[in-house]
Amino acid sequence: MGGSSSKQLFVAQKLLEKDLSGKVYVVTGGNAGIGESTVRQLAKQGATIISACRSVDKAETSAVSIRKEISNADITVMKCDLSSLASVREFAATFKAKHAKLDCLVNNAGVMAPPLSRTTEGFEMQFGTNHVGHYLLTELLMEPIVAAKPSRIVVLSSCAHETFRGITANIDFDDINWKKRKYVPFQAYGDSKLCNVLHCMELADRLPEGVQTASVHPGWVYSELMRHVMNSAMATLFSPMLRMMGMIMPWPGVQTSLEAILTDDLDLKNGAYYAQAFSPEKNKAGGWPQKSLSEHATMENAQKLKEVTEKLIADSDFLAAKITA
């Protein structure tokens, strides 16, 4: 489905009926919300799925629930804590020891607006989890992704990469880890989501033909991502009002991810931004794909982000080696 619409966008039924037998998918954060809905749908279509999650227990509980619905669901749970580069490396090594090809990497996991906290390597938590962890994971899995081509990489972003709650995302490359500035949770969130869009743009420019990428805004979806914004009791209390305001549940929310994952190769615009209809402040129509309204979503910034990210990872590896030497 191309173009724009003010209505909720849904995947064409024929895409939900594709036979994915023999295809391998990695979904980060596959234990809840959009990630769990992604895993469930891919399982229905016969895919082999690795649910890469920080909490193995929660992911196993989710997998058991899906297997009760889909008796032949092929789901393997593996630990992958994106806030620890060592955990990311361990996951990638274990995956590659078992799988020579990866048809699609879905970088779905994320955190939104927590109090100031830091990853194992000292990155600001949202930048480190939403971007750096996924960046390293993508690089480490590139060999099986290229081996599987036509293959793709889908990254969950957000309309917050433009403007959200009156805050315009704009990466401060001089203080990317919030060590000098007063921490603003939603600014850091929007900046990390801009990183996701830039990452896909850069990958599309760099990767060989046959490997495609897309960034996704799923809409305003109620999920565990909102745990730092409102607790479950608040969400239940205000659910009718939130739905009137445009909040959607995980199945409508997963539609844009599924479009980017399942649409035919010739129909996917490489490196593009795919957005669900609802955008909180602008009430902007969605589009599969659509042009980002961020003036900061440029190839110049994408290349700069790549350089900064790789240096941060290299520096953290150097420090880790010194500590363990």
N, C-alpha and C positions, 0 to 999 in steps of 0.2 A: 504494500500500500504506500503510495507516494503522496506528495503534497501535504496540505495542512487541513485541519478540521478542528472545530471547537468541541466536537463530541469525543467521547472516550474512544480510543483506537484499540482494535482487537486484531489479533493475528488471523490470517485466512485459515479456514479449516483444513485445507489441503496441506498446509505446513505442519499442522498438529497430527497429521496422519502419515507423515514420512516415516519410512522404516529406517531406524538408526542402528540396527543390529551391526555389531562389529566396530562401531565408532566409539571412541574414548573421549570423555569429557571430564575436566577438572572444574569443580565449582567451589570457590572459597566461600566460607560462611554458608554452607549448604544445610545448616541445621535449623534455620528459622526464617520466617518472613519470605522475601522474594527468593532468597537462595533455596529454601526448602521447596517452594513452588516450582522453581526451575528444575531441581533434582527430580521431583515427582513427575513432571511432564516428560522429561527426558527418559525416565524409567518406563513410563507408559509406552514410549516409542521404541523401546528395546535397546537403548544405549547402555554402554558400560560407563559408570559414573564413579569418580572419586570425590567424595565430599571432604574437602580440606578445611578443618575447623580447629579453632583454639581449644574448645572444650570437646574432647572425645566422647565423654559421657552424654552430653546433650545431643551430639551428632548421632550417636548410636541409638538413642531413644527415638530420634526423628526417623532414622533408617528403618528401625523395627516397625514404626507406624506405617511407613510407606510400603514396606513389604507385606503388611497385612492387607493393604488395598490392592497391591500389584504383586501377585505371587512369584512372578519371574523377575522381579526388580533386581538388577545387578548393581548394587551400591556397595562400595568399600569406603569405610571411614578411615581417614588418616589425619594425624595431628599436624597442624600448620598454624603456628602463632605468628601472625604477620608483624607483631611488635617486637619480634626477635629474629634477627637475620640468621642466627645459628639455626633456629627452628625452620626457617624457610629453606636453608641449605640442606638440612636433614631430610625434609619432605621431598625436595627435588631429587636428591640422590636416591632415595628409596623408590620414588616413582620411576625414575629412569632405569633402575635395576629390574623393574617388572614390565615396563612398557617402552617399546621402541618408537611408538607414534602417539601423538596427541592431536585429535581432530579439532578440539576447541577448548581454550582456556577461558573460563568465565571468572574474571576478577570482581567478585560480587561483594565480598565482606567489607565492612567499614565501621567506623565509629563517628558519632555526631555530637558535637558540643559538650564534651566532658569538661570537668574542671581541669586546669592546667596539670598535665602529667606527661611523663616521658617514656619512650620505649627503652628496651634494654640498652640500646646504643646511645641513648640520650637525645633522640629526635623528639620534637613535639609530637604528641601521641597521634593526632589526626593526620599530620603530614607523614609521619613515620609509618602508620598502619595503612592509611588509604592510598598512599602513593609509593613510598620507598619500599615497603615490604612487597607490594605487588610488582613494582619495577624489577626488583631482584628476582622474584619468582618467574616473571615473564622471561627474563634473560636466561635463567638457568634451565628453563623448559623449551628454549628456542629450538634446540636440535630435534626433539621429537615433534615439535609443531611444524617445522620445515619438512621433516620426513613424511608427515601426513598430508601435505598439501594436495588438493585445496583444503586449507584449514583456516581457522580464524581465532582472534583474540577479542573478547568483548569485555569492556570495562564499565562498571557502574559509576556514573558521575551524578550530577544533579543540576537542576536549574539554578542552584546556589552558586554555580561557577560563573553566573552572570551577576545578578543582584538578588539578595534575599534578606528580608527583614530590614530593608533600607541600607544594607551593607553590600558594597560592590567588591567582588573578589579581585585581588590584584596582588600577586606574589611579591613579597619583599625579599629579593634575592640577597640582600645584605643582612637580613635577620630572619632567615627562613625557618629557624627553630625557636623563635620567640624568646630569645635570651636578653634582648635589650628593651623591647616594647612591652607595654602593659597588655597582658593577654586578653583577647576578645574571642570567646569560644566560637561564635558564628562566623567571624572573619577568618579564623583558622580553618573552619570547616569549608567555607566557600573557596578559600585558597587551595585546599587539598583537592576539591572537586574540579577546580580549574587545572590542577596538575593532571588529573585523569584525562581531561579533554586534550591537553597538550601532549600527553604521553601517546594517545592514539594517533594524533596527527603526525608525531615524529616517527612512530612505528610504520605508518602507512608510507612515509617518505623513504624509509630505510630498508624495509623487508623485501624479500624477493617476490616476484609475481607468483600468485597462488596462495599467499598468506594475507588475509584481510583483517582489518580492525574496525571497531566501532565503539563509540562511547554512548552511554544511555542515561537519559533522565526518566525514571520509571513513573513519575507523578508523585503526588504527596501521599505516601503509603504508610499505613499504620503497621509498625513492626518494632522489633527490639532495638532498632537503630534509635528510636525516640526515647530510650530509657533515661537519658540524662535531661530530657526536656519535660516529660511527664511520666508519672508512674502508671501502672496498669489500672489502679482504682480510678485515677483521674480520667484516663482514656475511656473507661467504661461509662463513667458518669457523663462525660461530655460527648460520647460517641455520636448521638443523633445530630448534635450541633456541628461536630467536626465533619460529618458526612455532608451536611448541607453546605458547608464551606468548601467542600471539594476533596476531602480525604477519601482515599479508596483503600480497599482491602488487598491482600497479597495477590489474589488471582488476577484482577484487573491490573494490579501493579506490575505483574511479571510479564505482561504482554509485550512491552517494548524490548525487554531482554530476549524474549523468545523470537521476536521479529529479527533481531540482530543475529541470534544464534542459528535460526532455522531457514531464513529466507535464502533463495537460490543465489549462487555465487554471482551471477550476472546482475542480480537485482540489488545487491548490497553495495552501497557507495563507500569505498575504502577510506577509512580515517574519519568518517563523518559522525555527526552528532545526531542521535535519534531521541526524540522527546515525546512523552505522553502529553495529552492535551492540557492538563492542569499545571499552571504556573502561578504560585500564590499571589504575587503583588501585581503582575501585569495582566493576569487572566489571558495570557497569550495562547494562541492555538498551538497544538502540537504538530509534529510532522515526522515522517519516517522516510528520509532524513529531513532535517531543517538546518538552517544556518545559525550558528551560535551568535547571540547578540553581544557577546563580550568583545570589547575592543582589544582585550589582552590575549585573546585566543589566536595568536600569530605564530608562524613558523619560526620567527626569530626567538620568541619566548620558549617555544617547544625545544629548539636546539640548546638554548641556554639552560633550561631545566634538565635536559639530558646530561649536560656537562657537570652541572652542580650535583645532581643525584649520584652520578658515577664517582665523583670525587668524595662525596660523603660516605659512600659505601666502601671505597678503597681506604679512606682514612680510618674508618671503624674497624676494618679488617686488619690494618696495620697495628692499631692499638690493641686489638684482641690478641694478635700474634705476640706482641711484646709482653702482655700480661701473662700469657701461658708459657712463654719461653723460659 
